[in-house]
Amino acid sequence: MLVNIGYGNIVNMDKVVGIIRADAAPIKRMIQVAKDENMAVDGTCGRKTKCILVMESGHIVLSALLPDTIENRVTGNSLTERSSEDEP
């Protein structure tokens, strides 16, 4: 199942292990380590990273959308999706 993670970027959700908020210090360190090892895919288009998607392969995908927004897109709940996407 392909899901838009913001700004025209699409991820195969069948390969996602988890979706994590990016505001905690350990997660920020995880992002830096992944970038240093060329295991990070930046899908933020220059915006602030709000969540990361951890893939089966060990890669992480950075997204500027909130985890709730991505969850709503996966489950098909479009009622709260619009308000979350309009965040600065």
Short mmCIF file of the C-alpha atoms (twelve columns), coordinates in Angstrom:
data_MODEL
# 
_entry.id   MODEL 
# 
loop_
_atom_site.group_PDB 
_atom_site.id 
_atom_site.type_symbol 
_atom_site.label_atom_id 
_atom_site.label_alt_id 
_atom_site.label_comp_id 
_atom_site.label_asym_id 
_atom_site.label_seq_id 
_atom_site.Cartn_x 
_atom_site.Cartn_y 
_atom_site.Cartn_z 
_atom_site.pdbx_PDB_model_num 
ATOM 1  C CA . MET A 1  0.000   0.000  0.000  1 
ATOM 2  C CA . LEU A 2  1.526   3.306  -1.123 1 
ATOM 3  C CA . VAL A 3  0.880   6.354  1.087  1 
ATOM 4  C CA . ASN A 4  1.725   10.011 0.521  1 
ATOM 5  C CA . ILE A 5  3.949   11.224 3.383  1 
ATOM 6  C CA . GLY A 6  3.789   14.836 2.274  1 
ATOM 7  C CA . TYR A 7  4.919   17.070 -0.566 1 
ATOM 8  C CA . GLY A 8  4.538   14.398 -3.240 1 
ATOM 9  C CA . ASN A 9  6.659   11.785 -1.457 1 
ATOM 10 C CA . ILE A 10 5.246   8.262  -1.312 1 
ATOM 11 C CA . VAL A 11 6.234   5.301  0.875  1 
ATOM 12 C CA . ASN A 12 5.330   1.622  0.650  1 
ATOM 13 C CA . MET A 13 3.620   1.096  4.025  1 
ATOM 14 C CA . ASP A 14 4.071   -2.693 3.715  1 
ATOM 15 C CA . LYS A 15 7.790   -2.121 4.417  1 
ATOM 16 C CA . VAL A 16 7.313   0.250  7.389  1 
ATOM 17 C CA . VAL A 17 8.112   -1.134 10.843 1 
ATOM 18 C CA . GLY A 18 7.085   1.950  12.814 1 
ATOM 19 C CA . ILE A 19 6.166   5.615  12.737 1 
ATOM 20 C CA . ILE A 20 7.807   7.713  15.458 1 
ATOM 21 C CA . ARG A 21 7.528   11.377 16.510 1 
ATOM 22 C CA . ALA A 22 10.827  13.165 15.937 1 
ATOM 23 C CA . ASP A 23 10.780  15.503 18.935 1 
ATOM 24 C CA . ALA A 24 12.661  13.360 21.502 1 
ATOM 25 C CA . ALA A 25 16.448  13.603 21.904 1 
ATOM 26 C CA . PRO A 26 17.092  9.857  21.307 1 
ATOM 27 C CA . ILE A 27 15.162  10.043 18.040 1 
ATOM 28 C CA . LYS A 28 17.160  13.093 16.937 1 
ATOM 29 C CA . ARG A 29 20.356  11.123 17.600 1 
ATOM 30 C CA . MET A 30 18.921  8.207  15.618 1 
ATOM 31 C CA . ILE A 31 18.290  10.577 12.690 1 
ATOM 32 C CA . GLN A 32 21.849  11.929 12.839 1 
ATOM 33 C CA . VAL A 33 23.354  8.428  12.921 1 
ATOM 34 C CA . ALA A 34 21.206  7.390  9.943  1 
ATOM 35 C CA . LYS A 35 22.299  10.490 8.008  1 
ATOM 36 C CA . ASP A 36 25.967  9.785  8.794  1 
ATOM 37 C CA . GLU A 37 25.566  6.196  7.531  1 
ATOM 38 C CA . ASN A 38 23.561  7.238  4.433  1 
ATOM 39 C CA . MET A 39 20.520  5.351  5.750  1 
ATOM 40 C CA . ALA A 40 18.172  8.366  5.887  1 
ATOM 41 C CA . VAL A 41 15.770  9.435  3.153  1 
ATOM 42 C CA . ASP A 42 14.688  13.052 3.596  1 
ATOM 43 C CA . GLY A 43 11.097  13.583 2.485  1 
ATOM 44 C CA . THR A 44 10.625  16.903 4.282  1 
ATOM 45 C CA . CYS A 45 11.458  19.193 1.338  1 
ATOM 46 C CA . GLY A 46 13.334  21.512 3.684  1 
ATOM 47 C CA . ARG A 47 10.674  21.663 6.366  1 
ATOM 48 C CA . LYS A 48 10.938  20.635 10.013 1 
ATOM 49 C CA . THR A 49 10.986  16.868 10.584 1 
ATOM 50 C CA . LYS A 50 7.936   15.893 12.621 1 
ATOM 51 C CA . CYS A 51 8.120   12.109 12.339 1 
ATOM 52 C CA . ILE A 52 10.238  9.310  10.987 1 
ATOM 53 C CA . LEU A 53 9.227   6.072  9.364  1 
ATOM 54 C CA . VAL A 54 11.466  3.134  10.218 1 
ATOM 55 C CA . MET A 55 11.741  0.698  7.322  1 
ATOM 56 C CA . GLU A 56 12.399  -3.071 7.301  1 
ATOM 57 C CA . SER A 57 15.742  -2.462 5.597  1 
ATOM 58 C CA . GLY A 58 16.986  -0.286 8.467  1 
ATOM 59 C CA . HIS A 59 16.528  2.940  6.529  1 
ATOM 60 C CA . ILE A 60 14.541  5.797  8.026  1 
ATOM 61 C CA . VAL A 61 12.322  8.169  6.073  1 
ATOM 62 C CA . LEU A 62 11.921  11.710 7.408  1 
ATOM 63 C CA . SER A 63 8.521   13.354 7.044  1 
ATOM 64 C CA . ALA A 64 7.254   16.859 7.782  1 
ATOM 65 C CA . LEU A 65 3.808   15.483 8.610  1 
ATOM 66 C CA . LEU A 66 2.643   14.409 12.054 1 
ATOM 67 C CA . PRO A 67 2.378   10.676 12.761 1 
ATOM 68 C CA . ASP A 68 -1.390  11.102 13.240 1 
ATOM 69 C CA . THR A 69 -1.735  12.493 9.719  1 
ATOM 70 C CA . ILE A 70 0.118   9.552  8.202  1 
ATOM 71 C CA . GLU A 71 -1.932  7.131  10.313 1 
ATOM 72 C CA . ASN A 72 -5.136  8.743  9.037  1 
ATOM 73 C CA . ARG A 73 -3.938  8.347  5.465  1 
ATOM 74 C CA . VAL A 74 -3.178  4.674  6.036  1 
ATOM 75 C CA . THR A 75 -6.535  3.964  7.681  1 
ATOM 76 C CA . GLY A 76 -8.456  6.113  5.191  1 
ATOM 77 C CA . ASN A 77 -9.791  8.541  7.793  1 
ATOM 78 C CA . SER A 78 -9.827  11.847 5.887  1 
ATOM 79 C CA . LEU A 79 -11.745 13.966 8.431  1 
ATOM 80 C CA . THR A 80 -8.714  15.025 10.502 1 
ATOM 81 C CA . GLU A 81 -6.186  14.673 7.688  1 
ATOM 82 C CA . ARG A 82 -6.842  18.124 6.213  1 
ATOM 83 C CA . SER A 83 -6.317  20.029 9.460  1 
ATOM 84 C CA . SER A 84 -3.030  18.268 10.235 1 
ATOM 85 C CA . GLU A 85 -1.602  18.894 6.783  1 
ATOM 86 C CA . ASP A 86 -2.231  22.637 7.001  1 
ATOM 87 C CA . GLU A 87 0.216   23.039 9.901  1 
ATOM 88 C CA . PRO A 88 3.153   25.395 9.325  1 
# 
